[in-house]
Amino acid sequence: MADNMDDTLGEAELVEGLERKKVSGKKVVIGVGALLIGAAAIFGVMSFMGGGEDHAEEDQMEQMAQAAAAKREQVQLEEDAPTEKLKTLFYEIPAQQYNLNTGGQGASFLRVQIQLEVDRESYKSDLDAKLPRILDEFNVYMRELRPEDLDGAAGIFRLKEELLMRINQAVAPTRVKDVLFQEFLVQG
């Protein structure tokens, strides 16, 4: 019976020892993980404080070089371009009438008279040369508009912004500053 008791005590001690090893094994894993996280944090801080200066200096030098190159390019463009005084000028587009998209529910028309605002006399002659392209952009866009797209001030504003974007794409590098409606009539 004593042997049996010793065996039971031996097994209990063995189980307890194994549980301690599991617990201490978990502590080791947790400790190693914490150590790795701490080392990564220290490395990150050191990189930010020490190594970051090298990168910051490099970035600053690169930005300065880009700014200098942009300035040289701007000066060159100004030297090459004929001196032209900026002023507010308007270019009148002939009155246009467009069928609006009603989805087959009758007919609806938009009649507009538009002026374009530019700031150089040379842009006006460029607009003359590119007027067919401008009118083509208008025709393609306006025929897809629905009468409800033009409701209220928000609808008109969206139309102005869309036309301005399309005009500037069509006449680049000339730049139109604004689209001004002189007449805007929806009939339907």
Secondary structure in CASP SS format (residue, H / E / C, confidence):
PFRMAT SS
TARGET T0000
AUTHOR 0000-0000-0000
METHOD secondary structure of the structure
MODEL  1
M C 1.00
A H 1.00
D H 1.00
N H 1.00
M H 1.00
D H 1.00
D H 1.00
T H 1.00
L H 1.00
G H 1.00
E H 1.00
A H 1.00
E H 1.00
L H 1.00
V H 1.00
E H 1.00
G H 1.00
L H 1.00
E H 1.00
R H 1.00
K H 1.00
K H 1.00
V H 1.00
S H 1.00
G H 1.00
K H 1.00
K H 1.00
V H 1.00
V H 1.00
I H 1.00
G H 1.00
V H 1.00
G H 1.00
A H 1.00
L H 1.00
L H 1.00
I H 1.00
G H 1.00
A H 1.00
A H 1.00
A H 1.00
I H 1.00
F H 1.00
G H 1.00
V H 1.00
M H 1.00
S H 1.00
F H 1.00
M H 1.00
G H 1.00
G H 1.00
G H 1.00
E H 1.00
D H 1.00
H H 1.00
A H 1.00
E H 1.00
E H 1.00
D H 1.00
Q H 1.00
M H 1.00
E H 1.00
Q H 1.00
M H 1.00
A H 1.00
Q H 1.00
A H 1.00
A H 1.00
A H 1.00
A H 1.00
K H 1.00
R H 1.00
E H 1.00
Q H 1.00
V H 1.00
Q H 1.00
L H 1.00
E H 1.00
E H 1.00
D H 1.00
A C 1.00
P C 1.00
T C 1.00
E C 1.00
K C 1.00
L C 1.00
K C 1.00
T C 1.00
L E 1.00
F E 1.00
Y E 1.00
E E 1.00
I E 1.00
P E 1.00
A E 1.00
Q E 1.00
Q E 1.00
Y E 1.00
N E 1.00
L C 1.00
N C 1.00
T C 1.00
G C 1.00
G C 1.00
Q C 1.00
G C 1.00
A C 1.00
S C 1.00
F E 1.00
L E 1.00
R E 1.00
V E 1.00
Q E 1.00
I E 1.00
Q E 1.00
L E 1.00
E E 1.00
V E 1.00
D C 1.00
R C 1.00
E H 1.00
S H 1.00
Y H 1.00
K H 1.00
S H 1.00
D H 1.00
L H 1.00
D H 1.00
A H 1.00
K H 1.00
L H 1.00
P H 1.00
R H 1.00
I H 1.00
L H 1.00
D H 1.00
E H 1.00
F H 1.00
N H 1.00
V H 1.00
Y H 1.00
M H 1.00
R C 1.00
E C 1.00
L C 1.00
R C 1.00
P H 1.00
E H 1.00
D H 1.00
L H 1.00
D C 1.00
G H 1.00
A H 1.00
A H 1.00
G H 1.00
I H 1.00
F H 1.00
R H 1.00
L H 1.00
K H 1.00
E H 1.00
E H 1.00
L H 1.00
L H 1.00
M H 1.00
R H 1.00
I H 1.00
N H 1.00
Q H 1.00
A H 1.00
V H 1.00
A C 1.00
P C 1.00
T C 1.00
R C 1.00
V C 1.00
K C 1.00
D E 1.00
V E 1.00
L E 1.00
F E 1.00
Q E 1.00
E E 1.00
F E 1.00
L E 1.00
V E 1.00
Q E 1.00
G C 1.00
END
